[in-house]
């Protein structure tokens, strides 16, 4: 399973309670109101537990965590190719 799929599954299951609606991979969580700041913290905990990484304070910016695409790109930079995870 690639990063995008795994992250999207987590977001839909745990933060949207199974209702994906019109969630797109490039949609800003905060701008669309899909996820609030508490949801972002849940995503960070998910990433740390699932991928064994530490999301540093300087990593906690919208450029890394504000959409499924951005999270996938962040994980790719941090861990490597998405096809292996």
N, CA, C and O of each residue as an XYZ file, in Angstrom:
340
protein
N       0.851     -1.182      0.000
C       0.000      0.000      0.000
C       0.892      1.240      0.000
O       1.850      1.326      0.769
N       0.576      2.180     -0.852
C       1.402      3.385     -0.924
C       0.975      4.404      0.134
O      -0.070      4.252      0.766
N       1.786      5.435      0.320
C       1.524      6.442      1.347
C       0.159      7.091      1.180
O      -0.592      7.213      2.147
N      -0.170      7.508     -0.039
C      -1.442      8.204     -0.280
C      -2.625      7.350      0.160
O      -3.524      7.826      0.854
N      -2.615      6.106     -0.244
C      -3.726      5.215      0.073
C      -3.859      5.022      1.572
O      -4.960      5.086      2.118
N      -2.748      4.788      2.229
C      -2.775      4.543      3.670
C      -3.220      5.787      4.444
O      -4.021      5.686      5.373
N      -2.710      6.944      4.068
C      -3.085      8.196      4.736
C      -4.558      8.504      4.474
O      -5.290      8.877      5.391
N      -4.986      8.350      3.241
C      -6.390      8.624      2.909
C      -7.318      7.689      3.681
O      -8.350      8.123      4.192
N      -6.961      6.425      3.766
C      -7.761      5.469      4.535
C      -7.869      5.901      5.996
O      -8.941      5.814      6.596
N      -6.751      6.369      6.570
C      -6.770      6.839      7.959
C      -7.676      8.054      8.106
O      -8.513      8.105      9.008
N      -7.511      9.025      7.228
C      -8.305     10.260      7.313
C      -9.790      9.944      7.196
O     -10.591     10.419      8.002
N     -10.161      9.153      6.209
C     -11.574      8.834      5.999
C     -12.126      8.039      7.180
O     -13.214      8.340      7.670
N     -11.398      7.038      7.637
C     -11.893      6.169      8.710
C     -11.932      6.851     10.063
O     -12.893      6.680     10.814
N     -10.901      7.623     10.388
C     -10.750      8.137     11.738
C     -11.152      9.595     11.926
O     -11.537      9.992     13.026
N     -11.070     10.382     10.888
C     -11.378     11.805     11.029
C     -12.670     12.205     10.334
O     -13.320     13.171     10.734
N     -13.039     11.473      9.302
C     -14.283     11.763      8.586
C     -15.349     10.706      8.854
O     -16.444     10.756      8.294
N     -15.014      9.745      9.720
C     -15.949      8.709     10.158
C     -16.583      7.958      9.000
O     -17.779      7.667      8.998
N     -15.734      7.650      8.001
C     -16.162      6.844      6.872
C     -16.805      7.600      5.729
O     -17.114      7.005      4.697
N     -17.013      8.895      5.889
C     -17.678      9.686      4.846
C     -16.656     10.498      4.063
O     -16.352     11.636      4.422
N     -16.131      9.915      3.002
C     -15.094     10.580      2.207
C     -15.640     11.788      1.462
O     -14.896     12.728      1.182
N     -16.908     11.776      1.142
C     -17.498     12.904      0.423
C     -16.722     13.233     -0.835
O     -16.455     12.355     -1.656
N     -16.360     14.501     -0.989
C     -15.620     14.933     -2.176
C     -14.132     15.127     -1.874
O     -13.468     15.932     -2.526
N     -13.615     14.404     -0.903
C     -12.201     14.506     -0.534
C     -11.316     14.152     -1.720
O     -11.400     13.055     -2.271
N     -10.476     15.087     -2.097
C      -9.512     14.888     -3.186
C      -8.112     14.905     -2.585
O      -7.884     15.512     -1.539
N      -7.184     14.239     -3.250
C      -5.828     14.132     -2.720
C      -5.127     15.477     -2.581
O      -4.262     15.639     -1.720
N      -5.493     16.444     -3.421
C      -4.823     17.746     -3.368
C      -5.613     18.801     -2.584
O      -5.205     19.961     -2.533
N      -6.721     18.416     -1.982
C      -7.574     19.348     -1.254
C      -6.937     19.731      0.088
O      -6.535     18.865      0.865
N      -6.852     21.032      0.344
C      -6.341     21.527      1.616
C      -7.313     21.158      2.729
O      -8.493     21.502      2.670
N      -6.812     20.456      3.744
C      -7.663     20.082      4.872
C      -8.200     21.314      5.597
O      -9.390     21.398      5.899
N      -7.319     22.255      5.867
C      -7.705     23.415      6.669
C      -8.590     24.382      5.893
O      -9.594     24.856      6.425
N      -8.237     24.686      4.640
C      -9.025     25.618      3.843
C     -10.428     25.084      3.556
O     -11.393     25.847      3.525
N     -10.534     23.780      3.346
C     -11.834     23.189      3.043
C     -12.640     22.892      4.305
O     -13.822     22.558      4.227
N     -11.999     23.014      5.466
C     -12.681     22.697      6.714
C     -12.844     21.211      6.938
O     -13.604     20.789      7.810
N     -12.138     20.418      6.161
C     -12.220     18.965      6.276
C     -11.688     18.492      7.624
O     -12.275     17.617      8.260
N     -10.577     19.073      8.052
C      -9.920     18.685      9.301
C      -9.496     19.951     10.024
O      -9.031     20.906      9.402
N      -9.658     19.953     11.337
C      -9.220     21.094     12.132
C      -7.838     20.814     12.722
O      -7.223     19.795     12.404
N      -7.353     21.699     13.567
C      -6.004     21.552     14.116
C      -5.863     20.286     14.955
O      -4.788     19.687     14.988
N      -6.920     19.874     15.627
C      -6.876     18.627     16.393
C      -6.704     17.444     15.451
O      -5.976     16.501     15.761
N      -7.365     17.489     14.312
C      -7.214     16.440     13.307
C      -5.799     16.357     12.786
O      -5.290     15.265     12.537
N      -5.157     17.505     12.616
C      -3.760     17.518     12.162
C      -2.875     16.817     13.198
O      -1.966     16.070     12.836
N      -3.139     17.058     14.476
C      -2.368     16.376     15.528
C      -2.600     14.863     15.480
O      -1.672     14.087     15.707
N      -3.815     14.448     15.189
C      -4.100     13.016     15.049
C      -3.341     12.433     13.860
O      -2.826     11.318     13.938
N      -3.270     13.176     12.769
C      -2.504     12.717     11.606
C      -1.033     12.576     11.980
O      -0.394     11.592     11.608
N      -0.490     13.538     12.704
C       0.909     13.468     13.121
C       1.149     12.224     13.964
O       2.130     11.514     13.748
N       0.269     11.948     14.922
C       0.421     10.742     15.753
C       0.346      9.485     14.892
O       1.107      8.540     15.101
N      -0.566      9.472     13.928
C      -0.690      8.340     13.017
C       0.605      8.126     12.233
O       1.090      6.999     12.129
N       1.161      9.198     11.687
C       2.399      9.087     10.905
C       3.545      8.572     11.768
O       4.310      7.710     11.337
N       3.664      9.092     12.970
C       4.752      8.674     13.855
C       4.615      7.206     14.241
O       5.601      6.468     14.239
N       3.403      6.780     14.569
C       3.181      5.386     14.966
C       3.284      4.423     13.783
O       3.868      3.347     13.904
N       2.728      4.806     12.664
C       2.681      3.917     11.506
C       4.037      3.778     10.821
O       4.421      2.681     10.415
N       4.757      4.883     10.694
C       6.001      4.875      9.926
C       7.256      4.972     10.780
O       8.365      4.995     10.246
N       7.098      5.028     12.099
C       8.257      5.058     12.984
C       9.132      6.287     12.795
O      10.356      6.211     12.896
N       8.498      7.416     12.519
C       9.245      8.656     12.317
C       8.908      9.633     13.435
O       7.937      9.447     14.168
N       9.705     10.651     13.552
C       9.424     11.766     14.451
C       9.113     12.966     13.572
O       9.949     13.398     12.778
N       7.907     13.501     13.717
C       7.540     14.711     12.993
C       7.997     15.866     13.878
O       7.399     16.147     14.916
N       9.054     16.517     13.453
C       9.669     17.592     14.225
C       8.811     18.853     14.151
O       8.034     19.022     13.212
N       8.949     19.741     15.141
C       8.173     20.985     15.108
C       8.316     21.750     13.787
O       7.343     22.321     13.295
N       9.512     21.763     13.218
C       9.714     22.481     11.956
C       9.033     21.780     10.771
O       8.859     22.380      9.711
N       8.649     20.506     10.954
C       7.923     19.764      9.920
C       6.416     20.035      9.960
O       5.702     19.732      9.004
N       5.940     20.602     11.062
C       4.510     20.790     11.288
C       4.004     22.068     10.618
O       3.546     23.003     11.275
N       4.104     22.072      9.300
C       3.681     23.213      8.499
C       2.728     22.727      7.408
O       2.778     21.563      7.013
N       1.861     23.618      6.921
C       0.917     23.207      5.881
C       1.585     22.601      4.650
O       1.011     21.717      4.014
N       2.773     23.054      4.308
C       3.473     22.511      3.137
C       3.708     21.007      3.263
O       3.882     20.328      2.251
N       3.718     20.476      4.482
C       3.940     19.048      4.700
C       2.672     18.274      5.057
O       2.588     17.077      4.783
N       1.688     18.935      5.662
C       0.613     18.180      6.299
C      -0.806     18.608      5.933
O      -1.755     18.140      6.561
N      -0.984     19.473      4.950
C      -2.303     20.041      4.704
C      -3.105     19.374      3.585
O      -4.135     19.906      3.171
N      -2.665     18.252      3.103
C      -3.459     17.486      2.138
C      -2.855     16.087      2.048
O      -1.747     15.844      2.525
N      -3.583     15.197      1.446
C      -3.069     13.840      1.262
C      -1.836     13.876      0.377
O      -0.854     13.191      0.663
N      -1.867     14.665     -0.697
C      -0.697     14.791     -1.570
C       0.518     15.301     -0.805
O       1.614     14.760     -0.946
N       0.327     16.334      0.000
C       1.454     16.917      0.739
C       2.008     15.961      1.776
O       3.222     15.907      1.977
N       1.152     15.212      2.434
C       1.623     14.219      3.406
C       2.404     13.126      2.695
O       3.448     12.691      3.180
N       1.903     12.683      1.550
C       2.600     11.657      0.777
C       3.989     12.142      0.344
O       4.967     11.399      0.431
N       4.066     13.375     -0.116
C       5.353     13.944     -0.518
C       6.292     14.067      0.679
O       7.488     13.798      0.560
N       5.762     14.471      1.826
C       6.544     14.568      3.058
C       7.106     13.191      3.435
O       8.288     13.068      3.756
N       6.260     12.162      3.396
C       6.716     10.814      3.735
C       7.755     10.308      2.738
O       8.716      9.640      3.119
N       7.558     10.628      1.466
C       8.527     10.217      0.458
C       9.894     10.849      0.737
O      10.923     10.182      0.631
N       9.900     12.135      1.095
C      11.169     12.793      1.441
C      11.782     12.179      2.703
O      12.999     12.016      2.793
N      10.949     11.849      3.653
C      11.423     11.350      4.950
C      11.848      9.881      4.881
O      12.814      9.478      5.529
N      11.116      9.082      4.087
C      11.307      7.628      4.112
C      11.743      7.002      2.788
O      12.379      5.948      2.789
N      11.420      7.615      1.686
C      11.754      7.018      0.401
C      10.510      6.758     -0.430
O       9.431      7.271     -0.134
N      10.667      5.983     -1.437
C       9.622      5.741     -2.432
C       8.329      5.200     -1.829
O       8.381      4.312     -0.977
N       7.164      5.712     -2.250
C       5.890      5.289     -1.678
C       5.499      3.867     -2.034
O       4.644      3.289     -1.363
N       6.087      3.288     -3.052
C       5.689      1.938     -3.437
C       6.182      0.886     -2.445
O       5.715     -0.252     -2.473
N       7.122      1.253     -1.565
C       7.651      0.294     -0.603
C       6.898      0.315      0.717
O       7.094     -0.572      1.547
N       6.053      1.294      0.928
C       5.359      1.404      2.212
C       3.886      1.262      1.995
O       3.113      1.324      2.951
